[in-house]
């Protein structure tokens, strides 16, 4: 079960507001930075050896009040949904400011919490290691505002992955304000040749997932999306009214 939870932390913390089979609306959620949210996963096995995972979360509905989250009876959720297992994921906190162009199902109550069904995953394995790339189908744009710090890891090959949500489930001392030093945290367990970096944005950064995103997790349960810097992102913006002479 621990391996199962580890996989789901990696795979689903980054797919809030993805297209689902349930009725959904396209929308934008602002003011997410450092906001708390929780997820519940229900598992079935409709096509052995593959597992199907229904994902529900509180994003845009509440900050997952501790007293409600702590009182969720996951055995009852399992029975209520007729699933093989019902598993908690959270609480977690966003490091992005906005989710743009996302889709989510209608609100419902599960485990006593108002949540939305946001995804169905079909997975052949429940135990990938940290720093393993995975593909997730979604159409969203993560927005980091100007002035925001972006924390990212870089592989030996130069691939970059932006940290978009963290959790204190493994390291209770983690806070948004102390993530600059995350690279020196032994719990990260970064493979040889990997690097952790932080940059303060001089302009807004928008990371698009036009139908598919590549994700991974670190040793502390943080979740990342693979990205490249937009073209000309580091070039100074032209001042309004400027003209060539």
N, C-alpha and C positions, 0 to 999 in steps of 0.2 A: 504493500500500500504506500510506503514512503516513496518508492520509485515512481509509483503512479502519480502521486501528488507533485513530485519534482517535475515530471514531464508536463503536467497541466499548468503549473506555474510558468514554465517556459513558453508554452504554446498559446495560452489564452489571455494573458494579461495585456497583450497588445492588440486584441481584436474586438474591443468594445466598438459597438456601432458598425457591425458588418452586415451585409445582406443576409437575410434568413428567409425560410420558406413561409414564416408567419407574416401577417400584414405588417408593413414597415413604412416608415416615413423618412425622407431625406431631410437632414437638418444639420445644424451646427451647435456645438456646445462650447461656451466660453468660460473663462475663469477657472480652469481646471488645475492650475499649478498648485502642487502639494495637497490637493484635495484627496480625501480618503474615499476608498470604495472597496467593495467586496464582491466575490463571485461564488456561485455554487455550480458544480458540475454534476450531471447525472449521466451514468454510463450504461450502454447496452452493447450487445455483441450480435448485430443482425447479420453479419457476413464474416463468420470466423475464417481466419484468425484476426480479422480487423475489428476494432472497437469503434463505436459511435459515441461521441460525447456531446451532449447538449449543454450549452453554456448560458448562464443567467448572471446578470450583474446589476449593481445599484447605480451605475454611472448616470448622472443627470436626474436622479430621483431622490437620493439622500446620500449622506456621508457614512452610511452604514453604522448607526448608533451602536456603541459597544454592548449595551445591555441587550439589544435585540440580536446582535450577531452571536453573542455568547450563549443565548438561549435557544439557538436553532437546534432542533433535534434532527440530526442527519439520518438517523434510522427511520424516523417518520417520513422524511422527505423521500428516502429510497422507496418506502412502501407506497407512498402517495403517487410517485411517478412511475412505479413499476420497473425500476431500474436495477442493475446489478450492484451499483454503488452510488452514493451521493457524497461528494467530497468538497470541503471548503477550500477556497483560495483567497486568502486575505487575512487582515486588511492590507491594502496596498495604497500607494500615493503616486499621483501623476507628477511628471516633470515637464510636461508639455502645457501650453496655455490654452490651446483650442483643438478640438476635433472638428474638422470641416468636411462637408459632403458625406457624412456618415448616414447609415441606415440602421434602424433598430425596431424591434417588435413592440407591440402595445404592452403597457405595464400590466403586471399580474402579481399575485402574492404567492411566494414560495418560501416555506420555512418561517412564515410570519413577517417576511421582509417584502417590500415592494421592489420588484425587479423587472428586467426585460430579458426576453430570450434574444441572444445576440449572435449565436453561431451554432453550427453542427460540425464537429470535426470527425473525420474518419481517419484513424491512425493504426498502423500495423505494429507499433512498438510503444511501450510506456516508459522506457528507461534510457533516453539519450543522455549523454554526458554534457556538462556545461561546455559552452563555447562550440556547440554543434549547431550548424545552420539548419533551419527548418523553414518550410514554405507555408504561408497562410494566405488563403484567398480572401481579399478584402479590397474595398475601394474607399480609401479615406486619405485625408491630409492632416498630418501632425503639424501644428504651428507652434514655434518657439518665438516669443516676442523679442523685439529689440531690447537689449540690456540684460536679457536672460542668459545664464550660464548653461552651456551645453556640455555635458560630460560624454565622452565617447571612448571606445576602445579601438585599437588598430592592430590588425593581424600582421604577422611577418611579411605577408604578401602585399600589405598596404590597404586591405579592405577595412572600411570604417563602419562602426555600429554605434548608433546614438542611444544613450540610456533614456528611456521614456517613463519608466515606473520603478519604484523601489519598494521593498518591504522590510519591516523590522522583525519578521518571524524568525530569522536566523541570527541576526545581530541586532540586539535591542537598542544599541547606541546610535544607529543610523538616523540621520535627519537630513533634510534638504540642504541645510546650511553647512554640513560637514562632508559633503560628497566630494569636495575638491581633493581630499586625502584618501579617497577610496582605493586608489591604486596601490597604496602601501598596506592595506588591510589584508592580513594573511588569509582571511576567509574567501577572498576573491579567487585565490588559487589559479592565477592566470598562467597559461602555458608559457614555456620559454619563447622569447621573441615577441610576445604581445606587449602592448603599451596602453596605458590609461592616460587620457588627456582631458583638459578642460579649457574652454574658450568662452569669453564673454562676447555676445553678439553686438555688432554695431548696426545691424539691420535685422529685420524679421527673417526667420528661416522657416521655409515650408517644405516638408518632406512628404512627397506623394507616394501612395501605393495604388497605382492604377490597375487594380484587379489582382495583384499578387505582391506580397511582401516577404522578405527574407528576415527571419528573426533568430535570436539566440538568447540564452541566459548566462549569467555569471555564477560564481560559486556562492553568492549570497542571495540568489533568487531574483536579482534585478533583471529586467527585460530590456532588450535592445532591438532596434531596427537597422538593417543595413542601409547605408545611404552614400551618396556622393555630394560634394558641395555643388550647388547650382552654378551654372556657367557665369563667370564674371562676378561671383558673389563677393569676392574680396576687393574688387575694384571700387574706388570712391564713386558715390552716386553723383551724377551731374546736377549742378544747382539749377533751379528753375530760372529761366530767362537767360541762361548762359548762351553765348553765341561764339562761333569760331571767328577769328579775325585773320 
